[in-house]
Amino acid sequence: MKKLSNLFSVALLTLSFSNLLGCGAEPSPQAPERDTIASIESALSACAPCSNCVCYARNKQPKLPFGLNTYKDKLDIINSSSPARGCVAIIDSGVRSGHVAYVEKVDGLQITISEGNWPAGVCPGPRSGTEGSLRISGYFCP
């Protein structure tokens, strides 16, 4: 029975690790051992939605592609210039990594977005503005 319990624990850790990677943490070229608590803790910290804009957006829009480490990576997935609820806005934040946010609502020229890690490390709640005032470059719409 103890052996079955240990196998079950390892299976749960492996599933947890896999789910965390799907949450927005970008897999490293050399994946850590899947059955260690340190790996789970590392993936958890990398996938904290309020400290990772990609993780936050992927939680809201699961079809958001992986590999979004730089602003250029984010620009490369733009497939629309028209905002719509459910799209992900690509934002020029002025830093190398850029920024993404989930489009909650569009009302004429006003776009309401929700986001993680803006400002650093928080989920501030929705904010609204025009494409220009929000510095939106385009959208990923599934």
MDAnalysis code that builds the backbone (N, CA, C; Angstrom):
import MDAnalysis as mda
import numpy as np

u = mda.Universe.empty(426, n_residues=142, atom_resindex=np.repeat(np.arange(142), 3), trajectory=True)
u.add_TopologyAttr("name", ["N", "CA", "C"] * 142)
u.add_TopologyAttr("resid", np.arange(1, 143))
u.add_TopologyAttr("resname", ["MET", "LYS", "LYS", "LEU", "SER", "ASN", "LEU", "PHE", "SER", "VAL", "ALA", "LEU", "LEU", "THR", "LEU", "SER", "PHE", "SER", "ASN", "LEU", "LEU", "GLY", "CYS", "GLY", "ALA", "GLU", "PRO", "SER", "PRO", "GLN", "ALA", "PRO", "GLU", "ARG", "ASP", "THR", "ILE", "ALA", "SER", "ILE", "GLU", "SER", "ALA", "LEU", "SER", "ALA", "CYS", "ALA", "PRO", "CYS", "SER", "ASN", "CYS", "VAL", "CYS", "TYR", "ALA", "ARG", "ASN", "LYS", "GLN", "PRO", "LYS", "LEU", "PRO", "PHE", "GLY", "LEU", "ASN", "THR", "TYR", "LYS", "ASP", "LYS", "LEU", "ASP", "ILE", "ILE", "ASN", "SER", "SER", "SER", "PRO", "ALA", "ARG", "GLY", "CYS", "VAL", "ALA", "ILE", "ILE", "ASP", "SER", "GLY", "VAL", "ARG", "SER", "GLY", "HIS", "VAL", "ALA", "TYR", "VAL", "GLU", "LYS", "VAL", "ASP", "GLY", "LEU", "GLN", "ILE", "THR", "ILE", "SER", "GLU", "GLY", "ASN", "TRP", "PRO", "ALA", "GLY", "VAL", "CYS", "PRO", "GLY", "PRO", "ARG", "SER", "GLY", "THR", "GLU", "GLY", "SER", "LEU", "ARG", "ILE", "SER", "GLY", "TYR", "PHE", "CYS", "PRO"])
u.atoms.positions = np.array([
    [0.822, -1.185, 0.000],
    [0.000, 0.000, 0.000],
    [0.872, 1.257, 0.000],
    [1.988, 1.216, 0.766],
    [2.872, 2.372, 0.824],
    [3.485, 2.653, -0.551],
    [3.846, 1.596, -1.291],
    [4.420, 1.768, -2.622],
    [3.402, 2.446, -3.548],
    [2.145, 2.036, -3.479],
    [1.090, 2.644, -4.272],
    [0.924, 4.113, -3.909],
    [0.999, 4.431, -2.622],
    [0.898, 5.813, -2.164],
    [2.044, 6.658, -2.715],
    [3.271, 6.114, -2.705],
    [4.422, 6.840, -3.251],
    [4.266, 7.060, -4.756],
    [3.806, 6.052, -5.479],
    [3.583, 6.198, -6.919],
    [2.531, 7.255, -7.199],
    [1.486, 7.280, -6.390],
    [0.433, 8.273, -6.537],
    [0.987, 9.681, -6.295],
    [1.829, 9.841, -5.296],
    [2.444, 11.142, -5.005],
    [3.311, 11.619, -6.160],
    [4.124, 10.725, -6.718],
    [4.974, 11.085, -7.857],
    [4.114, 11.470, -9.052],
    [3.036, 10.716, -9.288],
    [2.136, 11.028, -10.409],
    [1.506, 12.399, -10.226],
    [1.074, 12.716, -9.005],
    [0.487, 14.032, -8.741],
    [1.496, 15.146, -8.955],
    [2.735, 14.957, -8.502],
    [3.770, 15.967, -8.705],
    [4.038, 16.171, -10.192],
    [4.091, 15.085, -10.952],
    [4.341, 15.182, -12.387],
    [3.200, 15.909, -13.080],
    [1.956, 15.562, -12.736],
    [0.807, 16.252, -13.321],
    [0.795, 17.721, -12.933],
    [1.106, 18.022, -11.685],
    [1.141, 19.410, -11.242],
    [2.176, 20.189, -12.032],
    [3.351, 19.624, -12.230],
    [4.409, 20.291, -12.970],
    [3.959, 20.557, -14.403],
    [3.330, 19.566, -15.045],
    [2.854, 19.732, -16.416],
    [1.808, 20.827, -16.504],
    [0.895, 20.857, -15.554],
    [-0.136, 21.892, -15.556],
    [0.462, 23.271, -15.360],
    [1.475, 23.375, -14.531],
    [2.099, 24.674, -14.294],
    [2.759, 25.201, -15.550],
    [3.414, 24.341, -16.317],
    [4.033, 24.797, -17.555],
    [2.977, 25.313, -18.520],
    [1.802, 24.727, -18.529],
    [0.732, 25.186, -19.393],
    [0.171, 26.520, -18.950],
    [0.490, 26.940, -17.764],
    [-0.036, 28.169, -17.193],
    [0.726, 29.402, -17.640],
    [1.806, 29.276, -18.343],
    [2.488, 30.455, -18.839],
    [3.975, 30.462, -18.628],
    [4.483, 29.596, -17.785],
    [5.931, 29.533, -17.601],
    [6.537, 28.917, -18.845],
    [7.517, 29.540, -19.412],
    [8.145, 29.030, -20.612],
    [9.133, 27.930, -20.222],
    [9.031, 26.752, -20.848],
    [9.942, 25.671, -20.505],
    [11.387, 26.054, -20.806],
    [12.287, 25.682, -19.927],
    [13.696, 25.968, -20.166],
    [14.241, 24.929, -21.136],
    [15.371, 25.234, -21.820],
    [15.953, 24.255, -22.745],
    [16.260, 22.928, -22.068],
    [16.619, 22.988, -20.798],
    [16.893, 21.760, -20.054],
    [15.897, 21.697, -18.910],
    [14.829, 20.919, -19.085],
    [13.766, 20.851, -18.084],
    [14.291, 20.266, -16.781],
    [13.858, 20.809, -15.649],
    [14.274, 20.250, -14.367],
    [13.618, 18.889, -14.124],
    [14.147, 18.167, -13.161],
    [13.578, 16.874, -12.805],
    [12.112, 17.080, -12.437],
    [11.248, 16.245, -12.993],
    [9.809, 16.424, -12.806],
    [9.305, 15.972, -11.440],
    [10.031, 15.129, -10.764],
    [9.477, 14.570, -9.538],
    [10.105, 15.174, -8.284],
    [10.594, 16.402, -8.375],
    [11.152, 17.020, -7.186],
    [10.311, 18.209, -6.758],
    [10.235, 18.418, -5.482],
    [9.480, 19.552, -4.953],
    [10.098, 20.863, -5.408],
    [11.415, 20.935, -5.522],
    [12.074, 22.157, -5.983],
    [11.610, 22.529, -7.383],
    [11.426, 21.553, -8.257],
    [10.949, 21.823, -9.608],
    [9.544, 22.397, -9.579],
    [8.701, 21.837, -8.740],
    [7.327, 22.323, -8.617],
    [7.331, 23.757, -8.099],
    [8.134, 24.033, -7.065],
    [8.190, 25.386, -6.514],
    [8.717, 26.381, -7.549],
    [9.702, 25.969, -8.336],
    [10.258, 26.831, -9.374],
    [9.198, 27.152, -10.424],
    [8.471, 26.130, -10.862],
    [7.427, 26.344, -11.860],
    [6.312, 27.212, -11.300],
    [5.974, 27.006, -10.017],
    [4.944, 27.827, -9.388],
    [5.328, 29.304, -9.390],
    [6.555, 29.618, -9.024],
    [6.970, 31.012, -8.971],
    [7.031, 31.610, -10.370],
    [7.388, 30.804, -11.379],
    [7.451, 31.298, -12.750],
    [6.053, 31.521, -13.311],
    [5.050, 30.908, -12.710],
    [3.700, 30.967, -13.251],
    [2.750, 31.761, -12.372],
    [3.250, 32.614, -11.537],
    [2.381, 33.438, -10.713],
    [1.765, 34.518, -11.604],
    [0.464, 34.427, -11.896],
    [-0.153, 35.322, -12.862],
    [0.041, 36.811, -12.584],
    [0.116, 37.187, -11.330],
    [0.264, 38.617, -11.040],
    [1.699, 39.100, -11.200],
    [2.647, 38.189, -11.385],
    [4.022, 38.620, -11.628],
    [4.520, 38.175, -13.001],
    [3.579, 37.748, -13.873],
    [3.946, 37.319, -15.222],
    [2.768, 37.617, -16.144],
    [2.919, 38.624, -17.006],
    [1.808, 39.030, -17.869],
    [1.385, 37.927, -18.830],
    [2.350, 37.136, -19.316],
    [2.018, 36.051, -20.243],
    [1.220, 34.976, -19.519],
    [1.627, 34.646, -18.318],
    [0.901, 33.650, -17.524],
    [-0.531, 34.121, -17.279],
    [-0.681, 35.380, -16.907],
    [-2.017, 35.935, -16.663],
    [-2.870, 35.829, -17.929],
    [-2.321, 36.293, -19.055],
    [-3.075, 36.277, -20.311],
    [-3.401, 34.854, -20.741],
    [-2.464, 33.914, -20.543],
    [-2.715, 32.525, -20.940],
    [-3.786, 31.890, -20.068],
    [-3.881, 32.294, -18.817],
    [-4.958, 31.798, -17.957],
    [-6.317, 32.239, -18.491],
    [-6.366, 33.444, -19.055],
    [-7.614, 33.981, -19.611],
    [-7.853, 33.494, -21.043],
    [-6.773, 33.323, -21.812],
    [-6.861, 32.902, -23.212],
    [-5.872, 31.752, -23.435],
    [-6.317, 30.511, -23.195],
    [-5.420, 29.356, -23.271],
    [-4.777, 29.120, -24.637],
    [-5.292, 29.706, -25.692],
    [-4.710, 29.501, -27.025],
    [-3.518, 30.415, -27.290],
    [-3.155, 31.246, -26.336],
    [-1.997, 32.116, -26.495],
    [-0.752, 31.255, -26.701],
    [0.006, 31.503, -27.777],
    [1.197, 30.683, -28.057],
    [2.261, 30.783, -26.960],
    [3.146, 29.804, -26.947],
    [4.290, 29.809, -26.047],
    [5.465, 30.508, -26.721],
    [6.533, 30.747, -25.975],
    [7.747, 31.347, -26.522],
    [7.688, 32.860, -26.574],
    [6.921, 33.481, -25.697],
    [6.738, 34.939, -25.712],
    [7.650, 35.616, -24.695],
    [8.940, 35.529, -24.939],
    [9.910, 36.061, -23.986],
    [10.310, 37.506, -24.259],
    [10.245, 37.938, -25.511],
    [10.653, 39.303, -25.865],
    [9.495, 40.028, -26.539],
    [9.624, 41.327, -26.651],
    [8.616, 42.119, -27.347],
    [8.516, 41.658, -28.799],
    [9.646, 41.346, -29.419],
    [9.648, 40.845, -30.801],
    [8.850, 39.549, -30.899],
    [9.038, 38.630, -29.942],
    [8.262, 37.387, -29.923],
    [6.767, 37.699, -29.882],
    [6.413, 38.673, -29.077],
    [5.008, 39.056, -28.933],
    [4.484, 39.695, -30.220],
    [5.289, 40.556, -30.841],
    [4.887, 41.176, -32.113],
    [4.645, 40.115, -33.188],
    [5.441, 39.058, -33.173],
    [5.343, 38.016, -34.191],
    [4.028, 37.244, -34.161],
    [3.276, 37.286, -33.052],
    [2.010, 36.546, -32.994],
    [0.807, 37.417, -33.322],
    [1.011, 38.704, -33.585],
    [-0.113, 39.589, -33.920],
    [-0.785, 39.067, -35.183],
    [-2.098, 38.862, -35.086],
    [-2.860, 38.402, -36.244],
    [-4.109, 39.249, -36.491],
    [-4.224, 40.358, -35.741],
    [-5.376, 41.232, -35.922],
    [-5.029, 42.659, -35.494],
    [-5.668, 43.609, -36.171],
    [-5.527, 45.007, -35.761],
    [-6.823, 45.506, -35.135],
    [-7.787, 44.608, -34.965],
    [-9.085, 44.958, -34.386],
    [-9.259, 44.301, -33.026],
    [-9.496, 45.090, -32.002],
    [-9.682, 44.499, -30.666],
    [-11.042, 43.824, -30.537],
    [-11.081, 42.758, -29.774],
    [-12.323, 42.060, -29.456],
    [-12.131, 41.344, -28.129],
    [-13.221, 41.202, -27.386],
    [-13.162, 40.460, -26.120],
    [-12.581, 39.073, -26.399],
    [-11.638, 38.658, -25.570],
    [-11.017, 37.345, -25.716],
    [-9.684, 37.383, -26.441],
    [-9.380, 38.512, -27.074],
    [-8.074, 38.663, -27.727],
    [-7.035, 39.043, -26.677],
    [-5.785, 38.956, -27.049],
    [-4.688, 39.380, -26.190],
    [-4.008, 40.564, -26.866],
    [-3.932, 41.689, -26.161],
    [-3.292, 42.892, -26.680],
    [-1.787, 42.794, -26.483],
    [-1.039, 43.143, -27.519],
    [0.416, 43.201, -27.448],
    [0.766, 44.662, -27.206],
    [1.517, 44.922, -26.143],
    [1.738, 46.294, -25.687],
    [3.225, 46.632, -25.674],
    [3.541, 47.809, -26.188],
    [4.909, 48.328, -26.151],
    [5.116, 48.977, -24.783],
    [5.778, 48.256, -23.909],
    [5.990, 48.754, -22.545],
    [7.285, 49.544, -22.423],
    [8.052, 49.600, -23.503],
    [9.318, 50.316, -23.463],
    [10.480, 49.485, -22.952],
    [10.239, 48.225, -22.650],
    [11.317, 47.336, -22.213],
    [11.418, 46.166, -23.185],
    [12.538, 45.473, -23.165],
    [12.837, 44.399, -24.115],
    [11.780, 43.294, -24.129],
    [11.180, 43.014, -22.978],
    [10.217, 41.911, -22.908],
    [8.833, 42.288, -23.415],
    [8.523, 43.573, -23.498],
    [7.182, 43.975, -23.897],
    [6.152, 43.568, -22.860],
    [4.887, 43.581, -23.260],
    [3.805, 43.304, -22.316],
    [2.606, 42.772, -23.089],
    [1.788, 41.956, -22.440],
    [0.525, 41.500, -23.012],
    [-0.581, 41.693, -21.982],
    [-1.806, 41.844, -22.479],
    [-2.974, 41.994, -21.604],
    [-4.185, 41.384, -22.293],
    [-5.112, 40.911, -21.509],
    [-6.336, 40.291, -22.010],
    [-7.380, 41.378, -22.273],
    [-8.016, 41.328, -23.433],
    [-9.056, 42.298, -23.769],
    [-10.375, 41.830, -23.150],
    [-10.862, 42.617, -22.198],
    [-12.109, 42.307, -21.497],
    [-13.330, 42.858, -22.232],
    [-13.179, 44.054, -22.811],
    [-14.346, 44.733, -23.380],
    [-13.880, 45.780, -24.386],
    [-14.671, 45.974, -25.424],
    [-14.423, 47.025, -26.393],
    [-15.716, 47.825, -26.540],
    [-15.607, 49.135, -26.349],
    [-16.764, 50.018, -26.461],
    [-16.347, 51.224, -27.303],
    [-16.584, 51.131, -28.596],
    [-16.124, 52.176, -29.498],
    [-14.608, 52.187, -29.539],
    [-14.018, 53.330, -29.215],
    [-12.555, 53.445, -29.193],
    [-11.959, 53.051, -27.836],
    [-12.819, 52.856, -26.827],
    [-12.348, 52.485, -25.488],
    [-12.159, 50.974, -25.381],
    [-10.978, 50.584, -24.939],
    [-10.642, 49.177, -24.763],
    [-10.373, 48.962, -23.280],
    [-11.006, 47.948, -22.708],
    [-10.768, 47.598, -21.311],
    [-9.940, 46.319, -21.287],
    [-8.797, 46.394, -20.608],
    [-7.895, 45.247, -20.506],
    [-7.720, 44.847, -19.049],
    [-7.360, 43.579, -18.837],
    [-6.922, 43.117, -17.519],
    [-5.558, 42.487, -17.739],
    [-4.719, 42.552, -16.718],
    [-3.329, 42.140, -16.911],
    [-2.661, 41.773, -15.606],
    [-1.581, 41.032, -15.738],
    [-0.728, 40.717, -14.613],
    [0.587, 41.449, -14.763],
    [1.217, 41.713, -13.649],
    [2.542, 42.330, -13.614],
    [2.571, 43.749, -14.200],
    [1.503, 44.507, -13.941],
    [1.485, 45.907, -14.387],
    [0.719, 46.718, -13.380],
    [1.326, 47.462, -12.496],
    [2.770, 47.593, -12.347],
    [3.384, 46.322, -11.773],
    [4.684, 46.332, -11.648],
    [5.456, 45.133, -11.302],
    [4.849, 44.329, -10.162],
    [4.568, 43.059, -10.460],
    [4.183, 42.097, -9.447],
    [2.748, 42.134, -8.966],
    [1.862, 42.909, -9.602],
    [0.482, 42.959, -9.133],
    [-0.502, 42.751, -10.280],
    [-1.721, 42.396, -9.915],
    [-2.858, 42.357, -10.834],
    [-3.772, 43.499, -10.403],
    [-3.658, 44.652, -11.048],
    [-4.330, 45.846, -10.546],
    [-5.819, 45.928, -10.821],
    [-6.358, 45.019, -11.591],
    [-7.751, 45.151, -12.006],
    [-7.785, 45.809, -13.365],
    [-8.955, 45.875, -13.961],
    [-9.031, 46.384, -15.327],
    [-8.652, 47.860, -15.431],
    [-8.130, 48.216, -16.613],
    [-7.929, 49.626, -16.946],
    [-8.396, 49.824, -18.375],
    [-8.789, 51.041, -18.687],
    [-9.351, 51.346, -19.996],
    [-8.629, 52.501, -20.640],
    [-8.689, 52.543, -21.962],
    [-8.113, 53.634, -22.722],
    [-8.235, 53.340, -24.200],
    [-7.639, 54.188, -25.001],
    [-7.597, 53.958, -26.441],
    [-6.371, 53.109, -26.758],
    [-6.298, 52.623, -27.977],
    [-5.104, 51.870, -28.382],
    [-3.848, 52.696, -28.144],
    [-3.905, 53.965, -28.507],
    [-2.739, 54.837, -28.351],
    [-2.349, 55.047, -26.899],
    [-3.335, 55.333, -26.056],
    [-3.007, 55.591, -24.645],
    [-2.530, 54.331, -23.924],
    [-2.982, 53.167, -24.381],
    [-2.549, 51.902, -23.782],
    [-1.300, 51.338, -24.467],
    [-0.854, 51.995, -25.520],
    [0.339, 51.610, -26.292],
    [0.221, 50.206, -26.898],
    [-0.973, 49.910, -27.412],
    [-1.237, 48.608, -28.020],
    [-0.712, 48.603, -29.452],
    [0.060, 47.569, -29.784],
    [0.642, 47.415, -31.122],
    [-0.223, 46.561, -32.034],
    [-1.029, 45.697, -31.471],
    [-1.880, 44.783, -32.223],
    [-2.422, 43.724, -31.292],
    [-3.048, 42.709, -31.866],
    [-3.743, 41.712, -31.060],
    [-3.482, 40.298, -31.566],
    [-3.476, 39.359, -30.623],
    [-3.547, 37.944, -30.954],
    [-4.989, 37.545, -30.667],
    [-5.704, 37.147, -31.717],
    [-7.090, 36.708, -31.573],
    [-7.186, 35.276, -32.083],
    [-7.584, 34.342, -31.217],
    [-7.654, 32.940, -31.637],
    [-8.737, 32.716, -32.694],
])
